[in-house]
Amino acid sequence: CEAVDLDHCIEAREGQSIAQIFSARGEEEFRRLETSVLNAALQDTNTPRIIATGGGIVTRAENRALLKAAAMRGVLVVYLQVAPEVLAARIRRQPGIRPLIDGARVLDMEQTRLRVEALLKERAPHYQDVANFVVDGTTLAPDEIAHLIVLEPGFVEDGVDVNQRHAPFGGPGASSWLVRLGAGNRAHCLHRR
């Protein structure tokens, strides 16, 4: 199983950090690159994978269409829902500037929380629309989140069926990977059988 972080793919392909791309080329160009990388990741159905997206993936209609189409093909599109104050704290623990959170300078915790709340208010309806599985990750560790996902019918971990009580989710020929929206924590390597 392969883990694909779309932001890392963009940085590797472009030879620039996300912040540099935003600064030099603007958000619209970044979103175009993001769509290209998302589309490529979703096209390769031969490799079981987890695709981690940034939270802004849903701001572009084309990305929402790609994610919804993937969900219709049986891909598990997970929205990791997290309370704004928890998400703000996680963001501030990470080094660097987040262009859509910070602008030109790193914000303090309260400013970060307010900005996160504003972005979530705008994006949450889109997350709900494209996701076919929502996990409240506010108080859960990554391992606990992974456990909730494997309880979703039809998942295997390291080749072992972890939930034989249920029929496969997505039916025959279901895709063998999932897309994780936002909340950049590590994830277990899970795929549909």
C-alpha positions, 0 to 999 in steps of 0.5 A: 500500500502506498501513501500519497500526499498531494502537497508533497507531490506538487512540491516535488513536481514543481521544485517549490514549497506550497508557500512559494507556489502561492506567493509566486503564482497565486492560489488559482495556479496552485489549485490547478496543480492540485487538480492535476495531481489528484486526477493522476493519483485517482487514475492509477487503480493498480496500486492500493493507496491512501491519498492525503489531500490538503483541506482546500481540495474541495474549493475547486468544483473540478476536484469535488467532481473527481472525489465524488466520482471516485466515491461512486466507484467505491473509493472511501473518501474520508472527511476527518472532521476536527474542532477548529480549536484542535485544528488550530493547535495542530497547525501551530505545532507545524513549522512554516507559514500556511498561506491561506491561514497565515497570509504573509506572517504566522498568526497567533493561536487565537487568530489561527482559530478564527481563520480556521473557523472561517475556512471550515464554515466555507468548506464543511458543506463541500467536505460533507458532500464529497465524503462517503465516510466522516470521522470526528477526529477531534479527540482521537489519535491516528490509530483510533481513527484508523480503527474506525475506518477498518470497521467500515465493511470490506477493509483489509490491513496487511492482507488480513480481513479485519472485519469479516462480519460485513460484505465488501463496501462498494461491491464487486470491483470496488477500488482498493484505496481511500482518499483522506481529506485534510488533517495531515496525520499519518494513516495506516495502510488500508485498502478494500478487498 
